[in-house]
């Protein structure tokens, strides 16, 4: 998700995962319990054709 503040130093775009919007830090915290498990990151175009 585009973040207008993303152009400033120290800020980043948000992540949408299964309909949930979170920061990259929050995503990392959510995945901490799965350390050592294989993870697949898929980046898809948001507009269905």
C-alpha positions as CSV (number, residue, x, y, z in Angstrom):
1,X,0.0,0.0,0.0
2,X,1.4,3.4,-0.9
3,X,2.3,5.6,2.0
4,X,2.7,9.3,1.2
5,X,5.2,9.5,4.1
6,X,7.3,6.8,2.4
7,X,9.5,9.4,0.7
8,X,10.8,10.6,4.0
9,X,13.9,9.1,5.6
10,X,13.0,6.4,8.1
11,X,9.5,5.6,6.8
12,X,8.4,2.7,4.6
13,X,5.4,1.6,2.7
14,X,2.8,-0.6,4.4
15,X,2.2,-4.3,3.7
16,X,-1.2,-5.9,2.9
17,X,-1.3,-9.6,3.9
18,X,-4.6,-11.5,3.5
19,X,-6.5,-8.2,3.7
20,X,-4.7,-6.9,6.8
21,X,-2.7,-3.7,6.5
22,X,0.5,-3.6,8.7
23,X,4.0,-2.2,8.7
24,X,7.0,-4.3,7.7
25,X,8.0,-4.4,11.4
26,X,4.5,-5.7,12.4
27,X,4.8,-8.4,9.6
28,X,8.2,-9.4,10.9
29,X,6.8,-9.7,14.5
30,X,3.9,-11.8,13.2
31,X,6.3,-14.2,11.5
32,X,8.7,-14.5,14.4
33,X,6.9,-17.7,15.7
34,X,7.6,-19.4,12.3
35,X,11.4,-18.9,12.4
36,X,13.1,-21.6,10.5
37,X,10.0,-22.4,8.4
38,X,10.0,-21.8,4.7
39,X,8.3,-18.6,3.7
40,X,7.1,-17.6,0.3
41,X,6.6,-13.9,-0.6
42,X,4.4,-13.2,-3.6
43,X,4.0,-9.8,-5.1
44,X,1.0,-9.4,-7.3
45,X,-0.6,-6.6,-9.2
46,X,-3.5,-5.3,-7.3
47,X,-5.8,-4.9,-10.3
48,X,-7.3,-8.1,-11.6
49,X,-7.4,-8.3,-15.4
